[in-house]
Amino acid sequence: MSDAIAGTGDAPGTGSGPEAGAPLPPIRLERWTVTSGSNVNSRAAVVLHAGRHDWKASAEGNGAVDALLRAVDKALADVLGGHPVLIAYDVHALAEGPDAEGRVTVRIAPPAAAQGARSDGRYTGEVASTNIVAASVEAYVDALNAMLDDPSWAGAAEAAGSRRGRGRGAEPGGGAGAEFDDDARPIDTTEWFNL
């Protein structure tokens, strides 16, 4: 069973920096956005990038973090062949006060549909930041990168991107991928405070 922590060098190929000789992570979180509130469903959108391929998706969830993780899962469904199993999600304050960083640790297992060597393993991502929402989605992507760095997952992101026929440098309209809802009514959250 593989047990890797992304970015710590605890497993082969997961070290960081040029001195570790590790490859760049296969998936990079390029940008994200989330809206959340007390009387609305949280909604998130993500853009992920690997090599010449981009993946976009939006999703709703039970809170900002859940919506972001669901959007990542939706964007990478073709890469992963399903949704990874979230085993643990922990947030720990690294100091006291409003400007203190928190460390988010995310632990995942491969999707239930994974077969053979891809169905085994536990993968961990950790990120520290003053923004816990950002640290949460980044730690999740780090855990996914640790999983995709496992030899059994070699080439999964590139193969899925090639099947879709979309990517950087590709012609517009070159395939069907997840898309943002361009017709959605803009939400002016400042109106909520004028009740």
C-alpha positions, 0 to 999 in steps of 0.5 A: 500500500502506498502512503505518500505525502505530497511535497514533503519528499516522504515518498519517491517522486513527491519531493519539492524543489529542483534539488530533490529531482522531483517532477513538477506536479501533474495537476496545478490549481490555476484558479478557483472561486467560491460563493457561500452564505447562510441561506444559499447553497455554496457554489465553486468553480475551478480551473486546473492545468496539466501539461497542455490540458485544462480542466474546468468545472463548477459544483455546489456543495455543503459549504465552501470547502465541500463545493470546491472539492466537488468542483475539482472532482467533477473537473478531473472525473475523466482523469481519475475515473471517479471521485476519490474517497475523502478519508480525513480532513484536518485543520490545525492552527499553527499559532494564535491570533487572527493572522495565524496560519492554519495547516490543512491536511487532506487524506484520500484513497483512490476512487471506488471504481479504480481497478488493479494497482490503482485501487490501492493506496492512501495519499496525503496533501498538506498546505499551511495558509492564513486562508483555510479555504485556499489551503483546503483546496490546495491540500486536496490537489496536493493529495491528488498529485501524490496519487497521480505520482504513483507509478500505477497512475502514470500518464492518467492526466495526459491520457484523459486530456488527449481523449478530450481533445482540448488543451492549451493551443487547441482550437476553440470548441475542440471537445466537450468538457465541463463548462461554466454556466455563462448564463447564470444570473450574477449575484450581488452579495452586497444587496444582502446587507441592505435588508 
